Amino acid sequence: MAQSSTETDWVSRFADEVIAESERRAPGKPVVVASGLSPSGPIHLGNLREVMTPHLVADEVRRRGYEVRHLISWDDYDRYRKVPNGVEGVDESWAEHIGKPLTSVPAPAGSPHPNWAAHFKAAMVESLAELGVEYDPISQTEQYTSGVYREQILHAVRHRGDIDAILDQYRTKKAPKKQSQKPVDEAELEAAEGSGAAGEDDGSGSGVGYFPYKPYCGQCEKDLTTVTSYDDETTALSYTCTSCGFGESVKLTEFNRGKLVWKVDWPMRWAYEGVIFEPSGVDHSSPGSSFQVGGQIVGIFDGVQPIGPMYAFVGISGMAKMSSSRGGVPTPADALKIMEPQLLRWLYARRRPNQSFKIAFDQEIQRLYDEWDKLEAKVADGSVLPADAAAYTRAARTAAGELPRTPRPLPYRTLASVMDITAGHDEQTLRILGELDPENPVTSLDEARPRLDRAENWITTQVPADQRTIVRAEPDAELLGSLDDEGRESLRLLLEGLDTHWSLDGLTTLVYGVPKVMAGLDPEAKPTPELKLAQRAFFALLYKLLVSRETGPRLPTLLLAVGADRVRKLLGA
C-alpha cells in the first residue's frame, strides 16, 4: 500500500520517523500531527511555522498513501493576557477584559466577527486555505464548555499530587542559563515571546495546595479565581474571584466553565488526541518549560509525548516601519498580498525547522522570486538537485493537487517596475507586457495574474513614495545642453537602435552594447572593469534624463514602459 521515500530532505526524514512511530503506537489508525494557535492577536509569520512544519510532514505522509489528521487546536479558551499594540479598533479600554477567555472578549470595533478569537482566527483561516493547508480545526472553547474533557479534568485533579511532584522538580532548580536564540531582527521580538502560554501559572497559586484547574468566574468571567476548597469524594469545588469578589460552590462533575492550567492542558491533549508529531517554538522548549515538563505529565494520562523539532525564528526584512506603526510583526495575510502561496510555502519547506530565515518585504523579494524562477527552470530541464526538487514539489503542490499558478510567470522585478511606472494603468501595462517578448506577446493581463497583482501590491504598500519612479514630463534641457560629444554620441547610438531592439532582450543588448561600441569594441565583447565603469556612467545618465535620479527600475523595462516616442523626446531626439 504505502511506500517509503528515498528523498533526502528534512520533510521526508520526519515523515519516515512519524510513520514508524505511528505504526508502533497506534497501528492501523490515522497518523495524527498537531499544531496549536492562540488567536490572542494577529497570528504572525513566526506562528505560521507552527502550522507549516506539521503540514509539510502530514502532506508527505499523505502522498505515501497513509490516512493523516492534521489537528489545529485554536487555543481560544486561553485567557486574554494583554491588549496588543496597534490593533485597529482597539484602545486601552480592552484592558478591562484581561483574564477572560478569548471567546468572551469583544472583537475590535468594526469587526464583523462575534468575539476577539473569531476575529483573529478568520484571517488565518483564509490564509491557510490559500496556502493549501488541509486540517481538522478544534476549538478549545467548544471542547471545554461542552464537557468533552470532563474525565481528563477529574483525572488530573485526582492525580494533582503526582503532577505537583513533577512540576516541583523544576521549581526548586535554579533556572538554567538561557541558551537563547537571538531573534533575527527587532520586528521578531514580539514573535519570540510566543503566545505567552509558556510563562502561565502552573496551578500552584490555589488556596488548597496545588490545583491544576482554573475556574472562570461566574460573574465577571475572569480567571482571577482562587480555589478555596475541594472534596475528592463529591467533587464539590468552591472558589472566590479576586477581581470582583464573587464566589460559588460547584460540582466539578457538572461544571464546564474553566480549564486545566497550560502545563497540564497541553500533555492532556497529546494523550487525548493521540498526537504523534508536534513541533514546539523556542518559548516552549527551554529546560523546565512546558514541552519538557509535558513529556513527564503526559504519562499521568497514559499518553506519550509527540516527536517533533523545536522550530527557530522567522525574521522579516524590510518591515520595520510597518511593524512600529502597526505594533506587531506581519501576518501570513500580509505576506500573501505581495507573494504567491508557492513562494511562501517554499520559504518554509526549504529550511529545516531549526534554521531561522527571513521573509522579505523589501527589495530582497525580487531576488527571492528570481531564485524561485531559476529553480522552476531547473525542475523543467531536469538539472535540479534532489533536495531542491523536493522543496519545489512541496511548495508547488500538495497531495490534493497543484496550487493555482500564474499562467505566464514573468519576472517579479519586471512586473514591479512596470506597475511602478504605469501606476497600475491597465492599458499601459498590457502594452508594455505585450512588448516584452514580441514573438510571444502577452495578450491579456490575466496571463500574468496573480503574480502581477502581488507585484503591484508590493510597489504600492512596501516601496516608500520617495523611491517610486516618476518619469519626467519634459526633457532636462540643462543636462542635455551640458553633454560633451561622447555623451551626445552615446544617446544617438541608443536612439538609433530603439526600433530594431524593441523587446526586453533586445533593449538589454542595446543598453549594455552602446558603451562597448563607444569603446571601439564588439557589442558582444566580454565586460572589463573599465567597461563596467563606462556602462554605469551611461546608465546613470539615462536615469537622470528619464526619471531625474541616478538609479531606478532596470533600464530595458523602464525604456519599454516609457515608450519609444517619449524616450526619444526625453533623450533630446
C-alpha positions as CSV (number, residue, x, y, z in Angstrom):
1,M,0.0,0.0,0.0
2,A,2.2,2.8,1.2
3,Q,5.7,3.5,0.0
4,S,8.7,4.9,1.7
5,S,10.7,7.8,0.3
6,T,14.3,7.9,-0.8
7,E,14.3,11.7,-0.8
8,T,16.9,13.3,1.5
9,D,15.1,16.4,2.5
10,W,14.1,17.1,6.1
11,V,10.4,16.6,5.4
12,S,10.9,13.0,4.2
13,R,13.1,12.2,7.1
14,F,10.4,13.3,9.6
15,A,7.8,11.5,7.6
16,D,9.8,8.3,7.9
17,E,10.0,8.8,11.7
18,V,6.3,9.7,12.1
19,I,5.1,6.7,10.1
20,A,7.3,4.3,12.1
21,E,6.2,5.9,15.4
22,S,2.6,5.9,14.4
23,E,2.7,2.2,13.5
24,R,4.4,1.4,16.8
25,R,2.0,3.4,19.0
26,A,-1.3,3.2,17.1
27,P,-1.1,0.6,14.3
28,G,-4.0,0.8,11.7
29,K,-5.1,4.2,13.0
30,P,-4.8,7.6,11.1
31,V,-1.4,9.3,11.7
32,V,-2.1,12.4,14.0
33,V,0.0,15.5,13.7
34,A,-0.8,18.7,15.6
35,S,-0.4,22.5,15.7
36,G,-1.7,25.0,18.3
37,L,-2.5,28.6,17.5
38,S,-3.6,31.2,20.0
39,P,-5.9,33.9,18.4
40,S,-4.9,36.4,21.1
41,G,-3.9,38.9,18.5
42,P,-2.7,38.9,14.9
43,I,-1.3,35.5,14.1
44,H,2.1,36.3,12.6
45,L,4.6,34.6,10.2
46,G,6.5,33.1,13.1
47,N,3.4,31.3,14.2
48,L,2.9,30.0,10.7
49,R,5.9,27.8,11.2
50,E,3.8,26.0,13.9
51,V,1.4,25.0,11.1
52,M,3.7,24.6,8.1
53,T,6.1,22.2,9.8
54,P,3.5,19.6,10.6
55,H,1.6,20.4,7.4
56,L,4.5,19.6,5.2
57,V,5.2,16.3,7.1
58,A,1.5,15.4,7.0
59,D,1.3,16.1,3.3
60,E,4.3,13.8,2.6
61,V,2.8,11.0,4.8
62,R,-0.5,11.5,2.8
63,R,1.4,11.3,-0.5
64,R,2.7,7.9,0.6
65,G,-0.9,6.6,0.9
66,Y,-1.5,6.9,4.7
67,E,-4.5,8.5,6.3
68,V,-3.5,11.6,8.2
69,R,-5.2,14.0,10.6
70,H,-3.5,17.4,11.0
71,L,-5.2,18.9,14.0
72,I,-5.1,22.7,14.5
73,S,-6.1,23.5,18.1
74,W,-7.4,27.0,18.3
75,D,-6.4,28.0,21.9
76,D,-9.4,30.3,22.0
77,Y,-10.3,29.3,25.7
78,D,-6.9,30.7,26.8
79,R,-7.1,33.8,29.0
80,Y,-6.8,37.3,27.4
81,R,-3.4,38.3,28.6
82,K,-2.8,41.8,27.3
83,V,-4.0,44.4,24.8
84,P,-1.8,44.1,21.7
85,N,-0.3,47.3,20.4
86,G,-1.5,49.0,17.2
87,V,-4.6,46.8,16.5
88,E,-7.1,48.9,14.6
89,G,-10.4,49.4,16.5
90,V,-8.8,48.6,19.9
91,D,-7.9,51.0,22.7
92,E,-6.9,50.8,26.3
93,S,-10.5,50.1,27.4
94,W,-10.0,46.5,26.2
95,A,-7.7,46.0,29.3
96,E,-10.9,45.5,31.4
97,H,-11.3,42.1,29.7
98,I,-7.9,40.8,30.8
99,G,-8.4,37.4,32.4
100,K,-11.5,36.4,30.3
101,P,-11.4,33.6,27.7
102,L,-10.5,34.9,24.3
103,T,-14.0,33.9,23.1
104,S,-15.6,36.2,25.7
105,V,-13.7,39.3,24.7
106,P,-15.4,41.7,22.2
107,A,-13.9,41.8,18.8
108,P,-12.1,45.0,17.7
109,A,-14.6,47.8,16.9
110,G,-16.0,47.5,13.4
111,S,-15.2,43.8,13.1
112,P,-17.9,41.5,11.6
113,H,-16.9,38.7,14.0
114,P,-18.7,37.8,17.2
115,N,-15.6,37.9,19.5
116,W,-11.9,38.6,19.8
117,A,-10.8,35.0,19.0
118,A,-13.1,34.7,16.0
119,H,-11.7,38.0,14.6
120,F,-8.1,36.9,14.6
121,K,-8.9,33.3,13.5
122,A,-10.7,34.5,10.4
123,A,-7.7,36.0,8.7
124,M,-5.5,32.9,9.4
125,V,-8.3,30.5,8.2
126,E,-8.3,32.4,4.9
127,S,-4.5,32.3,4.6
128,L,-4.3,28.6,5.3
129,A,-6.9,27.9,2.6
130,E,-4.8,30.0,0.1
131,L,-1.7,28.1,1.2
132,G,-3.4,24.7,0.6
133,V,-3.2,23.6,4.2
134,E,-5.6,20.7,4.9
135,Y,-6.5,20.4,8.6
136,D,-9.1,19.5,11.3
137,P,-9.9,22.6,13.4
138,I,-10.6,22.1,17.1
139,S,-11.9,25.0,19.2
140,Q,-10.8,24.6,22.8
141,T,-13.7,26.8,23.9
142,E,-16.1,24.2,22.4
143,Q,-14.1,21.3,23.9
144,Y,-14.1,22.6,27.4
145,T,-17.5,24.2,27.6
146,S,-19.2,21.1,26.2
147,G,-17.6,18.8,28.8
148,V,-15.5,16.8,26.3
149,Y,-12.5,16.9,28.7
150,R,-14.5,16.2,31.9
151,E,-12.9,12.8,32.6
152,Q,-9.4,14.2,31.8
153,I,-10.0,17.1,34.2
154,L,-11.2,14.9,37.0
155,H,-8.3,12.6,36.4
156,A,-5.8,15.5,36.6
157,V,-7.4,16.7,39.8
158,R,-7.3,13.2,41.3
159,H,-3.6,13.0,40.4
160,R,-2.7,16.6,41.4
161,G,-0.1,15.4,43.9
162,D,1.8,13.5,41.1
163,I,1.6,16.5,38.8
164,D,2.8,18.8,41.5
165,A,5.8,16.5,42.2
166,I,6.8,16.6,38.6
167,L,6.5,20.4,38.5
168,D,8.3,20.7,41.8
169,Q,11.5,19.2,40.3
170,Y,11.8,22.4,38.2
171,R,10.5,25.0,40.7
172,T,13.4,24.3,43.1
173,K,16.0,24.2,40.5
174,K,18.0,27.3,39.6
175,A,16.8,28.4,36.2
176,P,19.3,27.1,33.7
177,K,21.4,29.7,31.8
178,K,19.3,30.5,28.8
179,Q,20.5,29.1,25.5
180,S,18.7,31.9,24.0
181,Q,18.4,32.1,20.3
182,K,18.8,35.7,19.3
183,P,15.8,37.0,17.4
184,V,16.8,37.6,13.8
185,D,15.5,41.2,13.9
186,E,13.7,43.7,16.1
187,A,10.3,43.0,14.5
188,E,10.6,39.4,15.8
189,L,10.9,40.3,19.5
190,E,7.1,40.1,19.8
191,A,7.1,36.8,17.9
192,A,9.8,35.4,20.1
193,E,7.5,35.9,23.1
194,G,5.1,33.4,21.6
195,S,1.5,33.4,22.9
196,G,2.7,33.9,26.5
197,A,1.3,30.5,27.5
198,A,4.8,29.2,28.2
199,G,5.0,31.5,31.3
200,E,1.5,30.8,32.6
201,D,0.6,30.0,36.2
202,D,1.2,26.3,36.7
203,G,-1.6,25.8,39.3
204,S,0.5,26.4,42.4
205,G,-1.3,29.5,43.5
206,S,-4.6,27.9,44.8
207,G,-5.8,28.1,48.3
208,V,-5.9,24.3,48.7
209,G,-2.3,23.4,47.8
210,Y,-1.6,22.5,44.2
211,F,-4.6,22.5,41.9
212,P,-4.3,22.1,38.1
213,Y,-7.6,23.6,37.2
214,K,-8.7,27.2,37.0
215,P,-12.4,28.2,37.0
216,Y,-13.5,31.2,35.1
217,C,-15.6,33.4,37.4
218,G,-19.4,33.0,37.1
219,Q,-19.9,36.8,37.4
220,C,-17.0,38.7,35.7
221,E,-15.8,35.7,33.5
222,K,-12.2,36.2,34.5
223,D,-9.8,33.5,35.6
224,L,-8.6,35.6,38.6
225,T,-10.0,33.0,40.9
226,T,-8.7,31.0,43.8
227,V,-9.9,27.5,44.6
228,T,-10.7,27.6,48.4
229,S,-11.9,24.0,48.9
230,Y,-12.3,20.8,47.0
231,D,-13.8,17.4,48.1
232,D,-12.3,14.4,46.2
233,E,-15.4,12.3,47.1
234,T,-18.1,14.6,45.9
235,T,-16.0,16.8,43.5
236,A,-17.5,19.8,45.3
237,L,-15.3,22.8,44.5
238,S,-15.5,26.3,45.9
239,Y,-13.7,29.3,44.6
240,T,-13.6,33.1,45.0
241,C,-12.8,35.7,42.5
242,T,-10.1,38.2,43.4
243,S,-11.3,40.6,40.7
244,C,-15.0,41.1,41.5
245,G,-15.3,39.2,44.9
246,F,-17.8,36.7,43.6
247,G,-17.7,33.2,44.9
248,E,-19.6,29.9,44.4
249,S,-19.6,26.2,45.1
250,V,-20.0,23.8,42.2
251,K,-19.6,20.1,41.4
252,L,-16.6,19.5,39.1
253,T,-18.5,16.6,37.5
254,E,-21.1,19.1,36.2
255,F,-19.0,22.3,35.8
256,N,-17.8,23.3,32.3
257,R,-16.5,26.9,32.9
258,G,-12.8,26.5,33.5
259,K,-9.7,24.8,32.1
260,L,-6.6,22.9,33.1
261,V,-3.5,25.1,33.5
262,W,-1.4,25.2,30.4
263,K,1.4,22.8,31.6
264,V,-1.2,20.2,32.2
265,D,-3.6,21.1,29.4
266,W,-1.1,20.5,26.6
267,P,0.1,17.0,27.6
268,M,-3.6,16.0,28.4
269,R,-4.4,16.9,24.8
270,W,-1.4,14.9,23.4
271,A,-2.8,11.8,25.2
272,Y,-6.5,12.6,24.3
273,E,-5.8,13.1,20.6
274,G,-3.0,10.5,20.3
275,V,-0.6,13.1,18.8
276,I,2.4,11.5,17.1
277,F,4.1,14.7,15.8
278,E,4.0,18.3,17.0
279,P,6.8,20.9,16.8
280,S,7.3,23.5,19.5
281,G,8.6,27.1,19.5
282,V,11.6,28.2,21.5
283,D,9.3,29.7,24.2
284,H,8.1,26.1,25.0
285,S,11.4,24.3,24.5
286,S,13.8,25.5,27.1
287,P,14.8,23.3,30.0
288,G,11.9,23.1,32.6
289,S,9.4,24.6,30.1
290,S,6.0,23.2,29.1
291,F,7.3,20.9,26.4
292,Q,9.9,19.2,28.6
293,V,7.6,19.1,31.7
294,G,4.7,17.9,29.5
295,G,6.8,14.9,28.4
296,Q,6.5,13.7,32.0
297,I,3.0,14.8,32.8
298,V,1.6,13.1,29.7
299,G,2.3,9.7,31.4
300,I,-0.3,10.6,34.0
301,F,-2.8,10.5,31.2
302,D,-1.4,7.2,29.8
303,G,0.0,9.0,26.8
304,V,3.4,9.5,25.2
305,Q,5.0,12.8,24.2
306,P,4.9,13.6,20.5
307,I,8.1,13.6,18.5
308,G,8.9,16.9,16.8
309,P,11.6,19.6,16.5
310,M,12.0,22.9,18.1
311,Y,11.5,25.5,15.4
312,A,13.6,28.6,15.0
313,F,12.6,32.2,14.5
314,V,11.2,33.6,11.2
315,G,12.6,37.0,10.6
316,I,11.3,39.8,8.5
317,S,13.3,42.0,6.2
318,G,12.0,45.4,5.3
319,M,9.1,45.6,7.6
320,A,10.5,47.7,10.5
321,K,8.4,50.8,9.6
322,M,5.2,48.8,9.2
323,S,5.9,46.9,12.5
324,S,6.4,50.0,14.5
325,S,3.3,51.7,13.1
326,R,1.0,48.7,13.4
327,G,2.5,47.3,16.6
328,G,3.3,43.8,15.5
329,V,5.1,41.5,13.1
330,P,3.3,40.8,9.8
331,T,0.9,38.0,9.3
332,P,0.5,35.4,6.5
333,A,-2.2,37.6,5.0
334,D,0.3,40.4,4.8
335,A,2.8,38.2,3.0
336,L,0.2,36.7,0.6
337,K,-0.7,40.2,-0.5
338,I,2.8,40.5,-2.1
339,M,3.8,36.9,-2.9
340,E,2.1,33.9,-4.3
341,P,1.4,31.0,-2.0
342,Q,4.0,28.8,-3.7
343,L,6.8,31.2,-2.8
344,L,5.7,31.5,0.8
345,R,5.4,27.7,1.1
346,W,8.9,27.3,-0.4
347,L,10.5,29.5,2.2
348,Y,9.2,27.2,5.0
349,A,9.9,24.0,3.0
350,R,13.5,24.6,2.0
351,R,14.8,25.3,5.5
352,R,15.0,22.7,8.3
353,P,12.7,23.8,11.2
354,N,15.7,24.6,13.4
355,Q,17.1,27.0,10.8
356,S,16.0,30.6,11.1
357,F,15.2,32.5,7.8
358,K,13.8,35.8,6.7
359,I,10.7,36.7,4.7
360,A,11.3,39.7,2.5
361,F,9.1,42.7,2.3
362,D,11.8,44.9,0.8
363,Q,13.8,44.7,-2.4
364,E,15.0,41.3,-1.4
365,I,11.7,39.8,-2.5
366,Q,12.8,40.4,-6.1
367,R,15.9,38.3,-5.6
368,L,13.8,35.6,-3.9
369,Y,11.5,35.5,-6.9
370,D,14.4,35.3,-9.3
371,E,15.7,32.3,-7.2
372,W,12.3,30.6,-7.4
373,D,12.0,31.1,-11.2
374,K,15.5,29.7,-11.7
375,L,14.6,26.7,-9.6
376,E,11.4,26.2,-11.7
377,A,13.6,26.3,-14.8
378,K,15.9,23.7,-13.4
379,V,13.0,21.5,-12.5
380,A,11.7,21.8,-16.1
381,D,15.1,20.9,-17.7
382,G,15.9,18.1,-15.2
383,S,19.1,19.7,-13.9
384,V,17.7,20.3,-10.3
385,L,19.3,18.6,-7.3
386,P,17.1,16.1,-5.4
387,A,16.6,18.1,-2.2
388,D,15.8,21.3,-4.2
389,A,13.4,19.3,-6.3
390,A,11.6,18.0,-3.2
391,A,11.3,21.6,-1.7
392,Y,9.9,22.8,-5.1
393,T,7.4,20.0,-5.2
394,R,6.2,20.7,-1.7
395,A,5.8,24.4,-2.5
396,A,4.0,24.0,-5.8
397,R,1.5,21.3,-4.9
398,T,0.0,19.2,-2.1
399,A,-1.2,15.6,-2.0
400,A,-4.5,17.0,-3.1
401,G,-3.1,18.6,-6.3
402,E,-1.2,21.6,-7.7
403,L,-1.9,25.1,-6.2
404,P,-3.3,27.6,-8.7
405,R,-0.5,29.3,-10.5
406,T,0.3,32.3,-12.8
407,P,0.0,31.1,-16.4
408,R,2.8,33.4,-17.6
409,P,5.1,33.9,-14.6
410,L,7.0,36.9,-15.9
411,P,9.9,38.1,-13.7
412,Y,8.5,39.7,-10.5
413,R,11.1,42.6,-10.7
414,T,9.9,43.4,-14.2
415,L,6.2,43.3,-13.2
416,A,7.0,45.5,-10.2
417,S,8.9,48.0,-12.3
418,V,6.0,48.1,-14.9
419,M,3.4,48.7,-12.1
420,D,5.6,51.3,-10.6
421,I,5.9,53.3,-13.8
422,T,2.3,52.9,-15.0
423,A,0.8,53.4,-11.5
424,G,-1.4,50.4,-12.3
425,H,-2.9,51.7,-15.6
426,D,-4.3,48.5,-17.3
427,E,-4.0,49.6,-20.9
428,Q,-0.4,50.9,-20.4
429,T,0.5,47.8,-18.5
430,L,-0.8,45.5,-21.2
431,R,1.1,47.5,-23.9
432,I,4.4,47.1,-22.0
433,L,3.9,43.4,-21.2
434,G,2.9,42.7,-24.8
435,E,6.2,44.3,-25.9
436,L,8.5,42.3,-23.5
437,D,8.6,39.4,-26.0
438,P,7.1,40.4,-29.3
439,E,7.3,36.9,-30.7
440,N,5.1,35.5,-27.9
441,P,3.2,38.6,-26.6
442,V,1.1,38.7,-23.5
443,T,-2.4,39.4,-24.8
444,S,-4.3,39.6,-21.5
445,L,-3.3,40.8,-18.0
446,D,-4.9,37.6,-16.7
447,E,-2.0,35.7,-18.2
448,A,0.3,37.4,-15.7
449,R,-2.0,37.2,-12.7
450,P,-1.9,36.7,-9.7
451,R,1.8,37.5,-9.8
452,L,1.1,40.8,-11.4
453,D,-1.3,41.8,-8.6
454,R,1.2,40.7,-6.0
455,A,3.9,42.9,-7.6
456,E,1.5,45.9,-7.8
457,N,0.7,45.4,-4.0
458,W,4.4,45.3,-3.2
459,I,5.0,48.6,-5.1
460,T,2.1,50.4,-3.6
461,T,2.4,49.2,0.0
462,Q,6.1,48.5,0.6
463,V,8.1,50.9,-1.5
464,P,8.3,54.4,0.1
465,A,7.0,57.2,-2.0
466,D,10.4,58.8,-2.4
467,Q,11.6,55.6,-4.0
468,R,8.8,55.4,-6.5
469,T,9.6,56.0,-10.2
470,I,8.2,59.2,-11.7
471,V,9.0,59.7,-15.4
472,R,9.9,63.2,-16.4
473,A,7.2,65.2,-18.2
474,E,9.7,67.3,-20.1
475,P,13.3,66.9,-21.3
476,D,16.1,68.1,-18.9
477,A,17.3,70.8,-21.3
478,E,20.1,71.9,-18.9
479,L,21.6,68.4,-18.7
480,L,21.2,67.7,-22.4
481,G,22.9,71.1,-23.2
482,S,25.8,70.2,-20.9
483,L,26.7,66.9,-22.6
484,D,30.1,66.6,-24.4
485,D,30.4,64.9,-27.8
486,E,30.8,61.5,-26.2
487,G,27.6,61.8,-24.2
488,R,25.6,63.0,-27.2
489,E,27.0,60.2,-29.4
490,S,26.1,57.5,-26.8
491,L,22.5,58.8,-26.8
492,R,22.4,58.9,-30.7
493,L,23.5,55.2,-30.8
494,L,20.8,54.3,-28.3
495,L,18.1,56.1,-30.2
496,E,19.2,54.7,-33.5
497,G,18.9,51.2,-32.2
498,L,15.5,51.5,-30.5
499,D,13.3,50.3,-33.3
500,T,15.4,47.2,-34.1
501,H,15.8,46.3,-30.4
502,W,12.3,47.0,-29.1
503,S,11.8,44.0,-26.7
504,L,13.1,43.2,-23.3
505,D,16.1,41.1,-24.6
506,G,16.8,43.5,-27.4
507,L,16.9,46.5,-25.2
508,T,19.1,44.7,-22.7
509,T,21.6,44.0,-25.5
510,L,21.3,47.6,-26.7
511,V,21.9,49.5,-23.4
512,Y,24.8,47.2,-22.5
513,G,26.2,47.4,-26.0
514,V,26.3,51.2,-26.5
515,P,29.3,51.7,-24.1
516,K,31.1,48.8,-25.9
517,V,30.7,50.4,-29.3
518,M,31.8,53.8,-27.8
519,A,35.0,52.0,-26.6
520,G,35.6,50.6,-30.1
521,L,34.6,47.0,-29.0
522,D,32.2,44.5,-30.5
523,P,28.7,44.7,-29.0
524,E,29.2,41.1,-27.8
525,A,32.5,41.8,-26.1
526,K,33.0,40.4,-22.6
527,P,32.9,43.2,-19.9
528,T,36.1,44.5,-18.4
529,P,36.4,46.6,-15.2
530,E,36.8,49.8,-17.4
531,L,33.8,48.8,-19.5
532,K,31.7,48.3,-16.4
533,L,32.5,51.8,-15.2
534,A,31.6,53.2,-18.6
535,Q,28.3,51.2,-18.5
536,R,27.4,52.5,-15.0
537,A,28.1,56.1,-16.1
538,F,25.9,55.6,-19.2
539,F,23.1,54.1,-17.2
540,A,23.2,57.0,-14.6
541,L,22.9,59.5,-17.5
542,L,19.8,57.7,-18.9
543,Y,18.2,57.5,-15.4
544,K,18.8,61.2,-14.9
545,L,17.3,62.1,-18.2
546,L,14.3,59.8,-17.8
547,V,13.4,59.8,-14.1
548,S,15.7,62.6,-12.6
549,R,17.5,60.1,-10.4
550,E,20.8,58.1,-10.8
551,T,19.0,54.7,-10.3
552,G,15.7,53.2,-11.0
553,P,14.0,50.1,-12.4
554,R,16.0,48.0,-14.8
555,L,16.7,50.2,-17.9
556,P,15.2,47.8,-20.5
557,T,12.0,47.6,-18.6
558,L,12.0,51.4,-18.0
559,L,12.5,52.1,-21.7
560,L,9.7,49.7,-22.7
561,A,7.4,51.3,-20.0
562,V,8.1,54.9,-21.1
563,G,7.5,54.0,-24.8
564,A,9.7,54.8,-27.8
565,D,8.2,58.2,-28.7
566,R,8.6,59.5,-25.1
567,V,12.1,58.1,-24.8
568,R,13.1,59.9,-28.0
569,K,11.6,63.2,-26.7
570,L,13.3,62.9,-23.2
571,L,16.7,62.0,-24.7
572,G,16.6,65.1,-26.9
573,A,15.9,63.5,-30.4
